[in-house]
Amino acid sequence: MSVAARSISRTAVSGARSAARFSSTAPPPLTASLLLSRPPLLTPTPTPFESAFYSHSRSIAHALSSPLPLDFYFKTGSLPLRRHLVAEHAFVSETYGKKLSGKAPDVGDIPPETEYEIIERDRWEKADAKRGEKSLERKPEEEVYCLVLKGKGKEGKWMFPDVKVGKLEALDEAVARGITGVEGSLGGKGMDSWLVTRKPVGMVKDGESRTFFIRGHILGGEPTLSSSSPYSSWAWLTAPEVEVRLRQQGDGKLWDDVKGMFGIPKNEA
């Protein structure tokens, strides 16, 4: 027998032994967990520092920019031109002072613009305040995440919705079957949701078990928990609220493992 033949034979035997060894070992239990969130409904209100920075940057850009070619953008004597001149003079007066703004433009009488109803930014939250944490409209300027209560009362435990992964089943298929589907634990018939990706955004290892997290978004609706569902309630919480909820029930380690999925560095407290 040649050296090449012996090498191939030894490799085949070694591969067969390895396959037999791994096939006799039971695979670790896999769980698919859903990180379901509702994106912000409104643009966040700027902080005082952000507002001051924006005003300062705008004044510098205005001072360095060339004058607007009015003849190109406006018709001579038109109402839009007169309104622009008034608005420009008001901005210059407020930014640089009345000495630099000069005399107010003589544009005659300008009819008032259409008045619009000003609606409060938190109108959704106030209208649905009686539902509390179950309201999908709470915290409209922030992203909120779904936590579910497994069990009832004081014995219940808040967690991310999850499902056991079947043999030869993909993670997204398990989530659709056991969580967001019509017969899932959240009763997906009443939710307008979808998975952002089929690949997990993170993994948490607890002993031999492994939990893979799949990212999902929801536009409207709410979970419909049936009598067969392992969950008794749900809540839409911001990332800081999720941390507080998990730490209060003694799951601080779980938060430390998943906070990177919320965009929080692991070395940040």
N, C-alpha and C positions, 0 to 999 in steps of 0.2 A: 504494500500500500504506500502511495506517495505521501510526501509531507503535506501537500495541499489537501488531499483526501482526508488525512487524519485531522487536520485543522478544522475542516468543514464538519466532520463527524463529531468532534468535541464541542463545537459551537452549537450544533443541533441538539446534542444531549443536554448541554447547559441551559439552552433556551427552553427545552421541554421541562426540565426540573424547575426552572424559575416560574414557568406558566402554571405548573401543577401546584407550586407552593403558594402563589398568589390566588389561584382559583379556589383553593381550599379555605382561604381566609375570607370571612364575611366582610363585605364592604361597609364602611362607616355609614351610619344613618345620616341622610341628607335632608335638610329642611330649606324650603324657599320662603323668604319673608318679603313682604311688600312694603316699600317705603313710598306711600301714597301721599301726595301733597297737592295743595291748591296754590297756584302761583299768585303773586300780588295782583289785586284788582286795580290798584291806583299807583301812580308814580309817588314815591315817598316824598313827604313834605321836607324841603331842605332845612337844615339846621341854620341857626343864626350865622355861624361861621361860613357855611356854604353859600348863603345868600350874600354875605359881605364879599366873599371871594368872587362870586359871579358878577356883582355890580362893579367891583374893581377891574376885573378882566374886561368887562364890556366897555367901561370908560376908556381904558387904554386902547382897545381895538378901535373904538370910535375915533379917538384922537389921531391915530396913525393911519386910518383908512382915507381913501380919496373921497371927495364929495360925491354923493349919488347923482348921476346924470338924470335930472328931472325930466328933460325933454324926451328922453328915451322911454322912460317908464310911465309918464303921465301926460295926459292931454292938457294943453294950456287952458288954465281957468277952470278945470274940471273939479268936481267935488272931492274925489280921492286926493288930488294934489293939494287942495286947501287943508284937508284933514291931515295929510302928511306934514305939511309945514307947521301946523299947530302942534302936532305931537313931537316933531323934531325940536321945536323951540322949547317946549316944556322939558324935554329930556336934557337939553344943553343947560337950561337954567338950573335944573336940579343937580346936575353933575358938576358943572364948572362954575356956577354962580351967575347971578343976573348981570354982573358987569361984563362977562365974556359972551353972554347969550345975545346981547344987543336988544334992539327994539323988536317988539312982538310983530309978526307979519300981519299985514292988513289983508285979511281974506274975506271980510264981510261976515254976514250971518251964515252960520253953518247949521243945518237941521240936525237935531239929535239922532244918534244911532239907535237901532232897535234895542230895546231893553230885554235882557234875558233874565230868567229866574235863576237866582243863585241857590244851588242846593248844597247842603252840608256834605262834606266828604264822608262822614261816617253814617250816612242815612240808612245804608243797608244794615249796618250793625245795630242801630237803634230800632229799626223796624223789626228785627229778628232777635231782640235782646232777651226775650223770654225763653228762648231755646238755649241760651248760654253757650257752653263749649260745643254743643252739637250743631251750632249754626255754621254753615259753610261760608257765610259772609262776615264772620268776625275777623278783626285785625286786617282790614282791606289793604293796608299798605305793606303788609308782611306776608311771607309765605308760611302757611300752616300745614301741619302734618297730622296724619290720622293715627291715633292710638286707640286700641280696643281694650275693653275690660273683660278679662277671662275669669268667669266666676261671678259671684254676686256679693254685694255688701262689702264688709270689711275683709272678707276672705278672698275677694277678687284681686286680680293683679293686672296692672296696665302693661301692655306689650304691643309690639307691632304685629299685625295680622300675618299668620304663617300657615304653612301646609307641608305635610310630608311629601317628599318627591318619590314617585313610583319608579319601578325598575324600567330602565330605558326611556324615561320621561324627561323632557327638557324642562329647565327651570321656568321659562315663560309659560309652557303648557301646564305645569303644575299650578302656577299662580292663577291662570285663567280658569282652570278646572275647580280648584278648591277655595279661591278667594273672590275674584271679581266676576266669575261666571254666574249664570242665572241660578245655578244650584250651589254656588260658592257660599262661604261663611258670611260674606258681606252682602249677599243678595244683589248681584250686579245688574239685575234688571232695572233697578231704579237709579243707577249711576251712569253718568256719561264720562267714562274714564278710559284711559289707554296706557299701555306700557311704553315708556320712553325708549327702552332698549331691551334686547333679549339677553344681553350679557349682564352679569351681576356687577353692581357698583361697589361691593364690599363683601367680606366674609368674616364671620365670628366663629371661633372654635371653642367648644366647651367639652373638654375631654375628648372622646372619640367622635362626637357629633359635630357637624358643620352646618352652619346656617348661612345661606347665600341671600343677599338682599338685591331685589329687583326694583328699579325706579319706575314710578307711575305718576300720572297727573290726572286730576279730575276737574271737569268744567262745571258740572252741575249735578243735582240730585243728592242722594244720601244713602248710606247703607240701610238695607232692609234685613234686619236680623230675625231669622225664623226661630221657631222653638227648638230646632235641631242644631242651631248654631252654638258653638262653644262660647260665644261672646254675648254679654248682656248689655253692653253700652259701648259708645264710642265718643271721641273728643277730637276736635281740631285745635292743635296747639302749635305755638311758635317754637322755634328751636330752644330758646331759654326755658320755656314752659315744659318742654319735653324733658330737659335735663332735670328740672326741679321734680317733676312727677316720678321719674325713674329713681332719682336719689332718695326721695322720701320713702320709697318702698324697699330700699336696700339694693337697688340695681345700679349702683354707681359704676361698677366694672363694665356693665353692658353699655352705659353711656360713653365711657372712655373708649370702648371698642368701636362704637358707631359714630362718634361725633365728627370723625373725618368725613363721613358721608354728608354731613350738614355744612361742610366747608369750614369747619373749625379745626385748626391744627391740633395734633395730639399733645403737643407740649404746652398747649394753652389751657389754663385752669378753667 
